[in-house]
Amino acid sequence: MPFDVRLPTVLRQHAGGQAAVQANGETLGEAVEDLVRQFPGLAGQVVTDEGTLHKFVNVYVNDDDARYLDKLDTKLTEGDVISILPAVAGGQG
Amino acid sequence: MLRLAADVHRQMVGHCLDRLPEEACGLLAGPPGGSTAEVCYPVKNTDQSARTYTLDPLAHLRADRDSDERGLEVIGVFHSHTHTAAYPSATDVEKAPDPGWHYVLVSLRHGQAVVRSFRIQEGSVAEEPVVVEGL
């Protein structure tokens, strides 16, 4: 089933400028794979080569950080909204 | 150029002062693709540090949704430097997440807030003028 995926501005260039797209899958990982199939430019932006969530992004299923759910194995249910946001950090060091 | 609504400027600097001695951080939202910050979202620094910041991710999600509902989008991030100049550190440059964003630094080094804004693209830093509207 299709899920809404909200993309951060920095990734929209890889998805034809769209702020929100749709992806299919039973799990978050499958939905991300489908996303990359549709928009190959997103490869490596959300999931690392090792198949884990990239540390430079925070991925939410509704209001829950996927890292505190089952990560990419998180099961999706109808109506879930996936949000991808950049991790924002820095400092005077 | 980055334009800050007077309320945004006041809220941003106020948040940075309130959070001393920690670094403070937050997001700025405005019309999509634009350079005017109309809304300020003070966000918790989950590092709770005087030297580094990490934006609370859940607060980021909420700010993103709220700005979307207002027809705006996040156009930049601000954070304070409590004892260095208002200039991006090597860490700030390395971790800059979005080349389209405005990166606002609020230095509190000399007691009085100094606000400067930068674009950070592919590791290079370019300062831009900051205009506070309505002052």
Backbone of each chain as ProteinMPNN parsed JSONL, in Angstrom:
{"seq_chain_A": "MPFDVRLPTVLRQHAGGQAAVQANGETLGEAVEDLVRQFPGLAGQVVTDEGTLHKFVNVYVNDDDARYLDKLDTKLTEGDVISILPAVAGGQG", "coords_chain_A": {"N_chain_A": [[0.852, -1.201, 0.0], [0.369, 2.328, -0.583], [2.356, 4.906, 0.923], [2.566, 8.176, 2.34], [5.423, 10.155, 1.939], [7.381, 12.512, 3.385], [9.687, 14.842, 2.257], [12.837, 16.432, 3.022], [13.944, 19.776, 2.211], [16.53, 19.656, 1.136], [16.676, 17.192, -0.117], [14.792, 17.238, -2.055], [15.499, 17.954, -4.622], [16.263, 15.61, -5.766], [13.942, 14.386, -6.289], [12.384, 15.469, -8.254], [11.758, 17.977, -7.292], [9.66, 17.715, -5.556], [7.853, 18.016, -2.477], [6.53, 16.1, -1.105], [6.106, 12.658, -1.556], [5.077, 9.392, -2.743], [5.395, 6.071, -1.478], [5.725, 2.519, -1.662], [5.388, -0.404, 0.418], [5.87, -2.979, 2.911], [7.318, -2.57, 5.118], [9.348, -0.017, 6.704], [11.899, -0.082, 5.583], [11.389, -1.326, 3.106], [9.76, 0.58, 1.951], [11.565, 2.687, 1.703], [13.335, 1.533, -0.093], [11.648, 1.381, -2.306], [11.29, 4.055, -2.746], [13.85, 4.822, -3.577], [13.969, 3.361, -5.882], [12.149, 4.725, -7.446], [13.262, 7.254, -7.42], [16.283, 7.482, -8.171], [18.336, 9.188, -7.407], [18.164, 9.461, -4.704], [19.489, 7.4, -3.595], [21.677, 6.221, -1.14], [21.301, 8.446, 0.4], [19.537, 8.206, 2.471], [19.724, 5.661, 3.475], [22.568, 3.805, 4.432], [25.424, 2.287, 2.712], [25.799, -0.005, 4.055], [23.3, -0.697, 4.744], [21.928, 0.503, 6.842], [20.119, 3.047, 8.679], [20.994, 6.314, 7.739], [23.235, 8.4, 9.565], [23.005, 11.073, 9.204], [20.433, 11.752, 8.794], [17.127, 12.01, 10.205], [14.543, 9.811, 10.594], [11.115, 9.585, 10.583], [8.234, 7.752, 11.581], [5.118, 8.663, 11.468], [4.87, 10.227, 14.53], [7.079, 9.089, 15.585], [10.463, 8.374, 16.072], [12.278, 6.453, 13.896], [14.538, 5.124, 14.728], [14.02, 4.445, 17.293], [12.013, 2.729, 17.019], [11.579, -0.142, 15.164], [13.699, 0.394, 13.554], [14.75, 0.079, 10.193], [13.194, -2.126, 9.89], [10.737, -1.517, 10.802], [7.297, -2.028, 10.887], [4.782, -0.959, 8.625], [1.616, 0.647, 8.764], [-1.652, 1.219, 7.405], [-2.132, 4.56, 6.427], [0.032, 5.591, 7.744], [2.549, 8.108, 7.997], [5.581, 8.938, 6.609], [8.378, 10.753, 7.555], [11.227, 12.465, 6.537], [14.016, 14.015, 7.779], [16.783, 16.303, 7.92], [19.528, 15.638, 10.135], [20.404, 18.016, 12.485], [23.149, 19.718, 13.547], [26.001, 21.08, 15.3], [28.384, 23.524, 16.33], [30.634, 25.45, 18.452], [32.802, 23.966, 18.889]], "CA_chain_A": [[0.0, 0.0, 0.0], [1.21, 3.528, -0.689], [2.488, 5.791, 2.095], [3.119, 9.504, 2.077], [6.775, 10.379, 2.439], [7.74, 13.943, 3.318], [11.128, 14.983, 2.018], [13.395, 17.731, 3.374], [14.275, 20.583, 1.022], [17.823, 19.265, 0.556], [16.528, 15.976, -0.927], [13.729, 17.374, -3.069], [16.103, 18.045, -5.962], [16.369, 14.251, -6.308], [12.58, 13.862, -6.477], [11.673, 16.403, -9.128], [11.351, 19.168, -6.553], [8.457, 17.463, -4.751], [8.003, 18.014, -1.016], [5.957, 14.854, -0.598], [5.96, 11.641, -2.599], [4.489, 8.176, -2.186], [6.222, 4.869, -1.617], [5.05, 1.278, -1.262], [6.176, -1.39, 1.15], [5.287, -3.461, 4.173], [8.154, -2.032, 6.198], [10.025, 1.245, 6.377], [13.001, -0.395, 4.669], [10.838, -1.571, 1.763], [9.287, 1.869, 1.42], [12.747, 3.453, 1.285], [13.81, 0.897, -1.334], [10.744, 1.8, -3.385], [11.6, 5.47, -2.979], [15.089, 4.881, -4.343], [13.645, 2.839, -7.219], [11.493, 5.815, -8.184], [14.143, 8.432, -7.481], [17.611, 6.91, -7.919], [19.207, 10.183, -6.764], [18.054, 9.352, -3.244], [20.332, 6.28, -3.137], [22.774, 6.644, -0.265], [20.959, 9.656, 1.16], [18.729, 7.851, 3.636], [20.254, 4.388, 3.992], [23.987, 3.654, 4.111], [25.772, 1.104, 1.906], [25.684, -1.174, 4.939], [21.883, -1.008, 4.932], [21.367, 1.078, 8.068], [19.697, 4.446, 8.521], [22.109, 7.252, 7.744], [23.238, 9.227, 10.782], [22.749, 12.476, 8.862], [18.995, 12.002, 8.69], [16.209, 11.435, 11.186], [13.375, 9.316, 9.856], [9.968, 9.405, 11.468], [6.968, 7.163, 11.16], [4.235, 9.548, 12.229], [5.632, 11.029, 15.489], [8.083, 8.245, 16.236], [11.782, 8.242, 15.457], [12.426, 5.05, 13.489], [15.628, 4.497, 15.494], [13.464, 3.932, 18.555], [11.054, 1.674, 16.666], [12.395, -1.274, 14.693], [14.562, 0.931, 12.496], [14.209, -0.167, 8.849], [12.237, -3.238, 9.95], [9.469, -1.029, 11.339], [6.133, -2.364, 10.051], [3.936, 0.188, 8.315], [0.185, 0.363, 8.672], [-2.351, 2.172, 6.543], [-2.245, 5.922, 6.93], [1.3, 6.076, 8.308], [3.271, 9.119, 7.234], [7.031, 8.874, 6.836], [9.02, 12.064, 7.389], [12.688, 12.421, 6.547], [14.551, 15.339, 8.081], [18.228, 16.248, 8.169], [19.985, 15.835, 11.516], [21.006, 19.35, 12.509], [24.069, 19.814, 14.679], [27.194, 21.895, 15.068], [28.871, 24.102, 17.577], [31.895, 26.169, 18.342], [33.815, 22.922, 18.936]], "C_chain_A": [[0.882, 1.244, 0.0], [1.196, 4.371, 0.601], [3.026, 7.137, 1.653], [4.494, 9.608, 2.708], [7.095, 11.861, 2.267], [9.262, 14.077, 3.241], [11.619, 16.351, 2.482], [13.84, 18.467, 2.119], [15.546, 20.073, 0.331], [17.698, 18.024, -0.332], [15.522, 16.126, -2.073], [14.273, 17.451, -4.483], [16.202, 16.661, -6.612], [14.997, 13.656, -6.621], [11.744, 14.86, -7.278], [11.126, 17.618, -8.392], [10.149, 18.956, -5.653], [8.763, 17.433, -3.251], [7.481, 16.723, -0.415], [5.764, 13.906, -1.776], [5.287, 10.427, -1.957], [5.417, 6.998, -2.418], [5.437, 3.682, -1.09], [5.984, 0.38, -0.471], [5.446, -1.823, 2.405], [6.042, -2.891, 5.364], [8.772, -0.714, 5.742], [11.146, 0.995, 5.367], [12.51, -0.619, 3.247], [10.357, -0.264, 1.129], [10.466, 2.714, 0.939], [13.326, 2.866, -0.001], [12.963, 1.332, -2.522], [11.006, 3.261, -3.766], [12.833, 5.601, -3.883], [14.877, 4.335, -5.764], [13.023, 3.945, -8.068], [12.432, 6.991, -8.432], [15.575, 7.987, -7.16], [18.581, 7.89, -7.238], [19.169, 10.119, -5.255], [18.898, 8.202, -2.685], [21.462, 6.835, -2.275], [22.465, 7.854, 0.588], [20.221, 9.321, 2.448], [19.291, 6.608, 4.319], [21.704, 4.25, 3.537], [24.21, 2.416, 3.231], [25.638, -0.17, 2.731], [24.223, -1.513, 5.248], [21.302, -0.525, 6.248], [20.956, 2.522, 7.803], [20.911, 5.361, 8.645], [22.056, 8.132, 8.986], [22.94, 10.699, 10.48], [21.263, 12.781, 8.673], [18.269, 11.417, 9.905], [14.956, 11.046, 10.421], [12.265, 9.014, 10.861], [8.876, 8.612, 10.785], [5.938, 7.835, 12.066], [5.088, 10.366, 13.2], [6.792, 10.264, 16.114], [9.359, 8.121, 15.41], [12.015, 6.757, 15.156], [13.546, 4.343, 14.254], [15.12, 3.893, 16.8], [12.301, 2.971, 18.297], [11.915, 0.477, 16.242], [13.299, -0.872, 13.534], [13.931, 0.608, 11.117], [13.208, -1.32, 8.816], [10.871, -2.806, 10.483], [8.321, -1.342, 10.371], [5.282, -1.111, 9.841], [2.479, -0.248, 8.297], [-0.493, 1.515, 7.944], [-2.443, 3.552, 7.204], [-0.973, 6.463, 7.563], [1.924, 7.128, 7.384], [4.746, 9.04, 7.621], [7.601, 10.269, 6.6], [10.527, 11.885, 7.49], [13.18, 13.845, 6.771], [16.059, 15.233, 8.253], [18.497, 16.334, 9.671], [20.734, 17.159, 11.528], [21.858, 19.487, 13.758], [25.258, 20.691, 14.305], [27.702, 22.399, 16.391], [30.238, 24.72, 17.422], [33.085, 25.227, 18.569], [34.75, 22.993, 20.126]], "O_chain_A": [[2.0, 1.223, 0.515], [0.167, 4.518, 1.261], [3.828, 7.234, 0.724], [4.705, 9.206, 3.852], [7.083, 12.391, 1.156], [10.004, 13.509, 4.042], [10.893, 17.337, 2.351], [14.085, 17.848, 1.084], [15.63, 20.058, -0.897], [18.531, 17.821, -1.215], [15.415, 15.26, -2.941], [13.597, 17.063, -5.436], [16.224, 16.541, -7.837], [14.904, 12.552, -7.156], [10.56, 15.063, -7.01], [10.141, 18.218, -8.823], [9.66, 19.908, -5.045], [9.784, 16.9, -2.818], [7.929, 16.296, 0.649], [5.316, 14.307, -2.85], [4.969, 10.44, -0.768], [6.129, 6.934, -3.42], [4.6, 3.814, -0.197], [7.201, 0.396, -0.658], [4.543, -1.146, 2.897], [5.499, -2.745, 6.46], [8.725, -0.352, 4.567], [11.322, 1.76, 4.418], [13.135, -0.161, 2.29], [10.526, -0.038, -0.07], [10.385, 3.373, -0.097], [13.753, 3.602, -0.89], [13.482, 1.616, -3.601], [10.95, 3.641, -4.936], [12.846, 6.391, -4.828], [15.516, 4.782, -6.717], [13.328, 4.082, -9.253], [12.407, 7.628, -9.485], [16.025, 8.099, -6.02], [19.529, 7.47, -6.575], [20.048, 10.666, -4.589], [19.015, 8.039, -1.47], [22.12, 7.806, -2.649], [23.283, 8.251, 1.418], [20.281, 10.082, 3.413], [19.332, 6.507, 5.545], [22.027, 4.545, 2.386], [23.302, 1.607, 3.035], [25.4, -1.256, 2.201], [23.942, -2.497, 5.932], [20.304, -1.064, 6.725], [21.389, 3.136, 6.829], [21.743, 5.199, 9.538], [20.983, 8.559, 9.412], [22.657, 11.478, 11.39], [20.882, 13.925, 8.423], [18.734, 10.468, 10.537], [14.382, 11.854, 9.691], [12.457, 8.294, 11.841], [8.619, 8.765, 9.591], [5.9, 7.597, 13.273], [5.949, 11.127, 12.758], [7.415, 10.739, 17.063], [9.329, 7.807, 14.22], [11.955, 5.916, 16.053], [13.52, 3.123, 14.416], [15.709, 2.956, 17.339], [11.684, 2.464, 19.234], [12.883, 0.141, 16.924], [13.621, -1.677, 12.66], [12.739, 0.834, 10.905], [12.466, -1.481, 7.847], [9.957, -3.623, 10.601], [8.365, -0.973, 9.197], [5.089, -0.313, 10.758], [2.149, -1.356, 7.875], [0.025, 2.63, 7.88], [-2.786, 3.678, 8.379], [-0.893, 7.649, 7.886], [1.834, 7.039, 6.16], [5.102, 9.071, 8.799], [7.338, 10.89, 5.57], [11.032, 11.239, 8.408], [12.806, 14.765, 6.044], [16.565, 14.196, 8.681], [17.779, 17.024, 10.394], [21.596, 17.399, 10.682], [21.362, 19.387, 14.88], [25.48, 20.997, 13.133], [27.483, 21.788, 17.437], [30.914, 24.544, 16.408], [34.238, 25.642, 18.455], [35.643, 22.156, 20.26]]}, "seq_chain_B": "MLRLAADVHRQMVGHCLDRLPEEACGLLAGPPGGSTAEVCYPVKNTDQSARTYTLDPLAHLRADRDSDERGLEVIGVFHSHTHTAAYPSATDVEKAPDPGWHYVLVSLRHGQAVVRSFRIQEGSVAEEPVVVEGL", "coords_chain_B": {"N_chain_B": [[21.032, 37.886, 1.044], [19.599, 37.972, 4.28], [16.456, 38.411, 5.624], [15.004, 39.327, 8.644], [12.077, 39.16, 10.467], [11.125, 41.566, 12.922], [10.107, 40.469, 15.302], [10.995, 37.87, 15.096], [13.752, 38.184, 15.255], [13.934, 39.176, 17.862], [12.897, 37.06, 19.359], [14.678, 35.022, 18.742], [17.218, 35.985, 19.657], [16.523, 36.359, 22.312], [15.989, 33.71, 23.112], [18.546, 32.634, 22.871], [19.913, 34.041, 24.862], [18.423, 33.281, 27.103], [19.097, 30.596, 27.338], [21.714, 30.51, 28.155], [24.228, 29.086, 30.315], [24.438, 27.419, 28.104], [24.831, 26.45, 24.62], [22.432, 27.691, 22.414], [19.733, 26.827, 20.169], [17.77, 26.791, 17.122], [15.097, 26.991, 14.678], [14.361, 28.681, 11.591], [11.672, 29.927, 9.729], [10.121, 30.63, 6.592], [8.631, 32.093, 3.613], [8.567, 29.633, 1.008], [11.676, 28.916, -0.49], [12.517, 31.482, -0.17], [14.086, 34.408, 1.377], [13.335, 35.474, 3.736], [12.763, 35.407, 7.118], [9.988, 34.581, 8.86], [8.946, 33.263, 10.97], [10.058, 32.07, 14.101], [11.428, 29.234, 15.562], [12.274, 28.291, 18.577], [14.386, 25.739, 19.696], [15.107, 22.84, 21.622], [18.42, 22.192, 22.704], [19.766, 19.211, 22.444], [22.231, 18.34, 23.218], [22.843, 19.791, 25.43], [24.998, 21.512, 25.994], [27.808, 23.775, 26.293], [29.366, 24.032, 24.153], [28.639, 22.582, 21.888], [25.89, 21.772, 19.666], [22.891, 19.933, 19.181], [20.057, 19.741, 17.375], [16.9, 19.164, 18.764], [15.367, 16.399, 17.514], [12.6, 15.721, 17.356], [11.324, 18.122, 17.902], [12.154, 19.473, 15.688], [10.761, 18.082, 13.713], [8.155, 18.848, 14.42], [8.282, 21.614, 14.042], [8.725, 21.665, 11.344], [6.339, 20.585, 10.36], [4.512, 22.484, 11.352], [5.332, 24.809, 10.05], [4.818, 24.07, 7.452], [2.034, 23.869, 7.498], [1.438, 26.534, 7.688], [2.023, 27.379, 5.219], [4.623, 27.896, 4.859], [8.214, 27.249, 4.909], [11.02, 25.6, 6.462], [13.792, 27.637, 6.434], [16.209, 28.048, 7.447], [18.696, 27.751, 10.09], [19.463, 28.626, 13.441], [22.068, 29.227, 15.832], [23.748, 29.704, 18.976], [26.951, 31.07, 19.782], [28.68, 30.891, 22.587], [31.088, 31.798, 23.602], [32.703, 32.429, 21.471], [33.333, 34.008, 18.246], [30.701, 35.226, 16.024], [30.741, 33.28, 13.81], [30.792, 30.583, 11.507], [31.883, 27.504, 12.859], [34.408, 24.956, 12.254], [33.094, 22.583, 12.703], [30.444, 23.373, 12.353], [30.444, 23.902, 9.62], [31.126, 21.461, 8.521], [28.947, 19.941, 9.284], [26.781, 21.166, 8.144], [23.54, 20.912, 6.994], [22.014, 21.568, 4.705], [22.351, 23.051, 1.632], [20.75, 25.095, 0.784], [19.914, 26.508, 2.93], [19.896, 29.235, 5.357], [22.404, 30.095, 7.593], [22.466, 31.079, 10.745], [24.325, 32.808, 13.097], [24.626, 33.565, 16.482], [26.469, 35.456, 18.429], [27.437, 35.621, 21.786], [29.538, 36.511, 23.032], [30.613, 38.951, 23.97], [28.732, 39.791, 25.735], [26.759, 41.378, 24.573], [24.442, 40.626, 22.039], [25.59, 39.508, 18.904], [24.583, 39.25, 15.668], [24.934, 37.295, 12.826], [24.775, 36.138, 9.429], [25.108, 33.309, 7.243], [25.828, 31.563, 4.176], [26.332, 28.198, 3.492], [27.962, 26.206, 1.421], [28.952, 23.28, -0.048], [31.154, 23.113, 1.684], [32.182, 25.67, 1.632], [32.101, 28.97, 2.966], [30.019, 31.75, 2.977], [29.416, 34.999, 3.888], [26.358, 36.783, 4.45], [24.365, 39.76, 4.207], [22.388, 40.834, 7.019], [19.16, 41.842, 7.574], [17.054, 43.435, 9.778], [13.703, 43.634, 9.928], [11.404, 46.293, 10.422], [12.548, 47.577, 12.546]], "CA_chain_B": [[20.572, 38.672, 2.192], [18.558, 37.364, 5.11], [15.59, 39.369, 6.318], [14.387, 38.782, 9.852], [11.023, 39.971, 11.072], [11.611, 42.061, 14.221], [9.721, 39.486, 16.328], [11.868, 36.699, 14.939], [15.048, 38.595, 15.798], [13.787, 39.307, 19.317], [12.702, 35.713, 19.905], [15.924, 34.259, 18.539], [18.236, 36.478, 20.591], [16.007, 36.077, 23.651], [16.192, 32.288, 23.383], [19.993, 32.412, 23.058], [20.266, 34.578, 26.194], [17.75, 32.456, 28.121], [19.71, 29.273, 27.471], [23.075, 30.587, 28.7], [25.517, 29.083, 29.575], [24.479, 26.453, 26.997], [24.531, 26.9, 23.265], [21.008, 27.592, 22.09], [19.531, 26.607, 18.74], [16.382, 26.844, 16.68], [14.869, 27.017, 13.236], [13.71, 29.858, 11.024], [10.821, 29.554, 8.596], [9.632, 31.739, 5.778], [8.079, 31.641, 2.337], [9.45, 28.666, 0.366], [12.697, 29.398, -1.409], [12.792, 32.895, 0.05], [15.155, 34.813, 2.287], [12.734, 36.224, 4.838], [12.316, 34.557, 8.221], [8.78, 35.152, 9.464], [8.638, 32.518, 12.194], [11.209, 31.513, 14.813], [11.135, 28.078, 16.413], [13.337, 27.925, 19.511], [14.409, 24.285, 19.827], [16.009, 22.363, 22.669], [19.724, 21.64, 22.339], [19.809, 17.942, 23.19], [23.585, 18.156, 23.775], [22.915, 20.558, 26.694], [26.431, 21.795, 26.058], [28.211, 25.144, 25.988], [30.273, 24.011, 23.001], [28.048, 21.938, 20.707], [24.44, 21.657, 19.718], [22.132, 19.041, 18.306], [18.658, 20.15, 17.397], [15.977, 18.105, 19.174], [14.753, 15.972, 16.236], [11.132, 15.752, 17.382], [10.944, 19.537, 17.779], [12.385, 19.794, 14.274], [9.606, 17.532, 12.985], [6.974, 19.692, 14.704], [8.479, 22.91, 13.384], [8.57, 21.42, 9.909], [4.897, 20.447, 10.098], [3.827, 23.747, 11.619], [5.635, 25.774, 8.987], [4.109, 23.59, 6.265], [0.62, 24.252, 7.638], [1.341, 27.984, 7.479], [2.444, 27.688, 3.847], [6.035, 28.304, 4.91], [9.107, 26.108, 5.102], [12.245, 25.926, 7.196], [14.774, 28.213, 5.5], [17.514, 28.181, 8.08], [18.882, 27.339, 11.478], [20.333, 29.537, 14.197], [22.577, 28.756, 17.121], [24.604, 30.694, 19.623], [28.313, 30.776, 20.223], [28.672, 31.592, 23.88], [32.359, 32.473, 23.872], [33.504, 32.681, 20.264], [32.706, 34.967, 17.339], [29.535, 34.784, 15.246], [31.247, 32.764, 12.539], [30.636, 29.121, 11.569], [33.058, 26.711, 13.223], [34.666, 23.84, 11.339], [32.012, 21.616, 12.932], [29.227, 23.906, 11.711], [30.58, 23.778, 8.162], [31.121, 20.035, 8.199], [27.638, 19.341, 9.53], [25.703, 21.952, 7.531], [22.73, 19.894, 6.322], [21.237, 21.952, 3.524], [23.011, 24.199, 0.987], [19.784, 26.171, 0.539], [19.564, 27.175, 4.191], [20.648, 30.342, 5.94], [22.988, 29.665, 8.867], [22.572, 32.294, 11.556], [25.124, 32.677, 14.31], [24.405, 34.615, 17.476], [27.56, 35.424, 19.402], [27.142, 36.298, 23.052], [30.872, 36.571, 23.636], [30.869, 40.212, 24.677], [27.569, 40.209, 26.526], [25.716, 41.887, 23.686], [24.297, 39.663, 20.937], [26.002, 39.876, 17.55], [23.893, 38.314, 14.773], [25.443, 37.276, 11.448], [24.199, 35.016, 8.675], [26.024, 32.735, 6.262], [25.445, 30.432, 3.334], [27.397, 27.185, 3.541], [27.733, 25.314, 0.275], [30.103, 22.426, -0.359], [32.293, 23.408, 2.555], [32.638, 27.058, 1.617], [31.261, 29.835, 3.785], [29.876, 33.116, 2.454], [28.546, 35.802, 4.744], [25.337, 37.566, 3.761], [23.851, 40.798, 5.101], [21.169, 40.551, 7.781], [18.312, 43.023, 7.742], [15.94, 43.218, 10.707], [12.633, 44.494, 9.439], [10.515, 46.915, 11.398], [13.267, 48.187, 13.676]], "C_chain_B": [[19.518, 37.887, 2.965], [17.772, 38.472, 5.796], [14.96, 38.673, 7.506], [13.279, 39.718, 10.294], [11.504, 40.37, 12.468], [11.3, 41.072, 15.343], [10.637, 38.265, 16.302], [13.234, 37.0, 15.551], [15.001, 38.615, 17.323], [13.693, 37.916, 19.97], [13.998, 34.9, 19.859], [16.989, 34.691, 19.556], [17.806, 36.193, 22.03], [16.235, 34.631, 24.05], [17.675, 32.011, 23.659], [20.432, 32.905, 24.434], [19.67, 33.71, 27.3], [18.498, 31.154, 28.394], [21.138, 29.316, 28.008], [23.162, 29.795, 30.003], [25.581, 28.088, 28.418], [24.389, 27.155, 25.644], [23.043, 26.706, 23.057], [20.87, 27.379, 20.585], [18.046, 26.694, 18.398], [16.313, 26.945, 15.171], [14.158, 28.297, 12.825], [12.891, 29.415, 9.82], [10.323, 30.8, 7.886], [9.031, 31.195, 4.503], [9.074, 30.73, 1.617], [10.424, 29.306, -0.615], [13.117, 30.837, -1.17], [13.907, 33.142, 1.057], [14.619, 35.653, 3.427], [12.231, 35.261, 5.901], [11.145, 35.245, 8.915], [8.422, 34.475, 10.777], [9.931, 31.958, 12.771], [10.735, 30.341, 15.665], [12.326, 27.826, 17.332], [13.261, 26.413, 19.751], [15.419, 23.904, 20.903], [17.318, 21.851, 22.049], [19.898, 20.348, 23.127], [21.21, 17.638, 23.723], [23.692, 18.805, 25.16], [24.358, 20.938, 26.997], [26.689, 23.267, 25.783], [29.044, 25.205, 24.72], [29.674, 23.384, 21.743], [26.525, 21.985, 20.812], [23.962, 20.557, 18.783], [20.673, 19.423, 18.477], [17.781, 18.964, 17.804], [15.178, 17.653, 17.938], [13.221, 16.047, 16.227], [10.621, 17.193, 17.265], [11.135, 20.009, 16.337], [11.2, 19.322, 13.432], [8.383, 18.432, 13.178], [7.085, 21.05, 14.024], [8.253, 22.771, 11.877], [7.091, 21.323, 9.536], [4.165, 21.77, 10.273], [4.084, 24.746, 10.494], [4.909, 25.376, 7.698], [2.633, 24.004, 6.305], [0.406, 25.749, 7.423], [1.703, 28.388, 6.055], [3.878, 28.174, 3.785], [6.901, 27.049, 4.905], [10.328, 26.564, 5.888], [13.272, 26.432, 6.189], [16.142, 28.374, 6.158], [17.504, 27.752, 9.524], [19.725, 28.409, 12.165], [20.884, 28.798, 15.407], [23.518, 29.796, 17.684], [26.01, 30.147, 19.801], [28.492, 31.588, 21.502], [29.991, 32.299, 24.178], [33.3, 32.514, 22.674], [32.691, 33.595, 19.348], [31.504, 34.342, 16.612], [29.992, 34.367, 13.86], [31.187, 31.24, 12.602], [31.957, 28.43, 11.922], [33.263, 25.626, 12.173], [33.566, 22.794, 11.472], [30.734, 22.075, 12.243], [29.269, 23.68, 10.2], [30.453, 22.31, 7.756], [29.707, 19.454, 8.3], [26.478, 20.087, 8.877], [24.828, 21.046, 6.664], [22.12, 20.29, 4.985], [21.861, 23.193, 2.876], [22.064, 25.359, 0.702], [19.471, 26.983, 1.79], [20.428, 28.398, 4.469], [21.13, 29.862, 7.316], [23.268, 30.905, 9.704], [23.339, 31.98, 12.834], [24.842, 33.862, 15.22], [25.55, 34.494, 18.482], [27.166, 36.222, 20.632], [28.452, 36.569, 23.793], [31.082, 37.832, 24.473], [29.635, 40.716, 25.42], [26.432, 40.705, 25.671], [25.642, 40.965, 22.465], [24.769, 40.265, 19.611], [25.429, 38.816, 16.614], [24.47, 38.427, 13.361], [24.866, 36.041, 10.742], [25.135, 34.603, 7.539], [25.299, 31.735, 5.373], [26.625, 29.473, 3.388], [27.101, 26.172, 2.447], [29.022, 24.596, -0.072], [31.341, 22.855, 0.416], [32.78, 24.839, 2.499], [31.596, 27.964, 2.258], [31.21, 31.222, 3.163], [28.928, 33.883, 3.367], [27.543, 36.558, 3.888], [24.835, 38.636, 4.735], [22.582, 40.331, 5.82], [20.409, 41.857, 7.953], [17.189, 42.662, 8.714], [14.85, 44.2, 10.321], [11.822, 45.077, 10.589], [11.222, 47.479, 12.607], [13.467, 49.66, 13.402]], "O_chain_B": [[18.661, 37.226, 2.38], [18.335, 39.346, 6.455], [14.445, 37.561, 7.387], [13.498, 40.915, 10.474], [12.208, 39.602, 13.124], [12.125, 40.858, 16.231], [10.999, 37.71, 17.34], [13.8, 36.178, 16.271], [15.915, 38.13, 17.989], [14.326, 37.645, 20.99], [14.352, 34.195, 20.804], [17.586, 33.852, 20.232], [18.632, 35.829, 22.868], [16.626, 34.347, 25.182], [18.015, 31.249, 24.565], [21.238, 32.253, 25.098], [20.323, 33.436, 28.307], [18.533, 30.669, 29.524], [21.718, 28.268, 28.29], [22.196, 29.836, 30.765], [26.637, 27.916, 27.809], [23.934, 28.294, 25.543], [22.466, 25.699, 23.465], [21.776, 27.707, 19.819], [17.186, 26.673, 19.279], [17.332, 26.98, 14.482], [13.444, 28.911, 13.618], [13.354, 28.628, 8.995], [10.134, 31.859, 8.484], [8.93, 29.981, 4.324], [10.275, 31.003, 1.607], [10.045, 30.125, -1.453], [13.974, 31.362, -1.881], [14.573, 32.216, 1.521], [15.347, 36.45, 4.019], [11.385, 34.409, 5.632], [11.282, 36.331, 9.477], [7.692, 35.031, 11.596], [10.783, 31.443, 12.047], [9.755, 30.453, 16.401], [13.3, 27.205, 16.907], [12.178, 25.876, 19.983], [16.448, 24.558, 21.071], [17.318, 21.177, 21.019], [20.148, 20.378, 24.332], [21.366, 16.775, 24.587], [24.533, 18.412, 25.968], [24.864, 20.718, 28.097], [25.89, 23.931, 25.122], [29.395, 26.289, 24.254], [30.162, 23.635, 20.641], [25.956, 22.204, 21.882], [24.558, 20.296, 17.738], [20.136, 19.425, 19.584], [17.913, 17.876, 17.243], [14.404, 18.432, 17.382], [12.619, 16.395, 15.211], [9.611, 17.449, 16.609], [10.375, 20.837, 15.835], [10.702, 20.042, 12.566], [7.669, 18.739, 12.223], [6.103, 21.572, 13.495], [7.669, 23.643, 11.233], [6.646, 21.895, 8.541], [3.315, 22.137, 9.462], [3.173, 25.44, 10.043], [4.443, 26.235, 6.948], [2.061, 24.427, 5.301], [-0.677, 26.177, 7.024], [1.698, 29.57, 5.714], [4.303, 28.78, 2.802], [6.39, 25.929, 4.896], [10.627, 27.755, 5.966], [13.587, 25.75, 5.214], [17.108, 28.782, 5.514], [16.464, 27.435, 10.101], [20.593, 29.021, 11.544], [20.261, 27.876, 15.935], [24.021, 30.658, 16.963], [26.226, 28.944, 19.948], [28.457, 32.818, 21.485], [30.017, 33.283, 24.917], [34.518, 32.619, 22.823], [31.535, 33.915, 19.623], [31.321, 33.125, 16.589], [29.671, 35.015, 12.863], [31.497, 30.657, 13.641], [33.006, 28.736, 11.355], [32.409, 25.404, 11.315], [33.152, 22.19, 10.482], [30.027, 21.277, 11.628], [28.267, 23.317, 9.583], [29.773, 21.968, 6.79], [29.319, 18.593, 7.511], [25.322, 19.694, 9.032], [25.32, 20.467, 5.696], [21.743, 19.415, 4.205], [21.9, 24.26, 3.488], [22.506, 26.471, 0.414], [18.832, 28.032, 1.708], [21.512, 28.573, 3.913], [20.362, 29.297, 8.095], [24.181, 31.678, 9.413], [23.04, 31.022, 13.546], [24.823, 35.012, 14.781], [25.597, 33.558, 19.279], [26.642, 37.332, 20.541], [28.472, 36.819, 24.999], [31.662, 37.776, 25.558], [29.506, 41.908, 25.698], [25.265, 40.485, 25.995], [26.674, 40.571, 21.922], [24.394, 41.381, 19.25], [25.743, 37.632, 16.74], [24.493, 39.509, 12.773], [24.52, 35.045, 11.377], [25.847, 35.423, 6.96], [24.293, 31.143, 5.765], [27.78, 29.894, 3.336], [26.146, 25.398, 2.521], [30.046, 25.219, -0.353], [32.436, 22.946, -0.138], [33.696, 25.205, 3.235], [30.39, 27.76, 2.118], [32.251, 31.804, 2.856], [27.789, 33.473, 3.591], [27.833, 36.928, 2.751], [24.874, 38.439, 5.949], [21.808, 39.534, 5.288], [20.96, 42.853, 8.423], [16.46, 41.695, 8.495], [15.031, 45.416, 10.375], [11.591, 44.415, 11.602], [10.577, 47.826, 13.596], [14.05, 50.367, 14.224]]}, "name": "protein", "num_of_chains": 2, "seq": "MPFDVRLPTVLRQHAGGQAAVQANGETLGEAVEDLVRQFPGLAGQVVTDEGTLHKFVNVYVNDDDARYLDKLDTKLTEGDVISILPAVAGGQGMLRLAADVHRQMVGHCLDRLPEEACGLLAGPPGGSTAEVCYPVKNTDQSARTYTLDPLAHLRADRDSDERGLEVIGVFHSHTHTAAYPSATDVEKAPDPGWHYVLVSLRHGQAVVRSFRIQEGSVAEEPVVVEGL"}
